[in-house]
Amino acid sequence: MGGEPYRFHAVLTLTRGRCGGKEMNYVYLKRLYAKRAELEAKLELHDARYCFGEEEVDDGTDSDLRQRLSEISEEIATLESRPGR
């Protein structure tokens, strides 16, 4: 999870002098970061179970988690790249 310093910077940038809708973006972005971290942890656990040879692991969960991670990451990137955030 090498993106931590950038995440901290993005959150800090969003909180400086913001109000109204901007503050809502901060709260939403913070929730997205938390959800992404949760999904990353689930994926790591899933991968670890696969490495230990559990056959039931290959049930499509891996691709679902990766897809959800991708969607959340794209949404985070969109929010972070908005001008005047």
C-alpha positions in Angstrom: 0.0 0.0 0.0 2.6 2.5 -1.2 0.0 5.2 -1.9 -0.3 6.3 1.8 1.7 9.5 1.6 -0.3 10.6 -1.5 -3.6 9.7 0.2 -2.6 11.8 3.2 -1.7 14.7 0.9 -5.0 14.4 -1.0 -7.0 14.4 2.2 -5.1 17.3 3.6 -5.6 19.3 0.4 -9.3 18.7 0.5 -9.7 19.9 4.1 -7.9 23.3 3.8 -10.4 26.1 3.7 -13.3 24.1 2.2 -17.0 24.3 3.0 -20.3 23.1 1.7 -20.1 20.6 -1.1 -16.3 20.5 -0.9 -16.5 19.2 2.7 -19.0 16.5 1.5 -16.4 15.4 -1.1 -13.8 15.1 1.7 -16.1 12.9 3.7 -17.0 10.8 0.7 -13.4 10.5 -0.4 -12.4 9.4 3.1 -15.1 6.7 2.9 -13.8 5.6 -0.4 -10.2 5.3 1.0 -11.6 3.2 3.8 -13.6 0.9 1.5 -10.6 0.5 -0.8 -8.4 -0.5 2.2 -11.0 -3.0 3.3 -11.2 -4.5 -0.2 -7.4 -4.7 -0.5 -7.3 -6.5 2.8 -9.9 -9.0 1.7 -8.0 -9.5 -1.6 -4.8 -10.2 0.3 -6.6 -12.7 2.5 -8.1 -14.3 -0.5 -4.7 -14.6 -2.2 -3.2 -16.0 1.0 -5.9 -18.7 1.1 -5.2 -19.6 -2.5 -1.5 -19.9 -1.8 -2.3 -22.4 1.0 -4.2 -24.6 -1.4 -7.9 -24.1 -0.5 -9.8 -25.2 -3.6 -13.0 -23.3 -2.8 -11.2 -20.1 -3.2 -11.4 -20.1 -7.0 -15.1 -19.1 -7.0 -14.9 -15.7 -8.8 -14.3 -13.8 -5.6 -10.9 -12.7 -6.8 -12.2 -11.1 -10.0 -15.1 -9.5 -8.1 -12.7 -7.9 -5.6 -10.4 -6.7 -8.2 -13.2 -5.2 -10.2 -14.6 -3.4 -7.2 -11.1 -2.1 -6.3 -10.7 -0.8 -9.8 -14.0 1.0 -9.7 -13.3 2.6 -6.4 -9.8 3.6 -7.4 -11.2 5.2 -10.6 -13.7 7.2 -8.5 -11.0 8.3 -6.1 -8.8 9.4 -9.0 -11.7 11.4 -10.5 -12.4 13.1 -7.2 -8.8 13.9 -6.7 -8.3 15.3 -10.2 -11.2 17.8 -10.1 -10.1 21.3 -10.5 -10.7 23.6 -7.5 -11.3 20.7 -5.1 
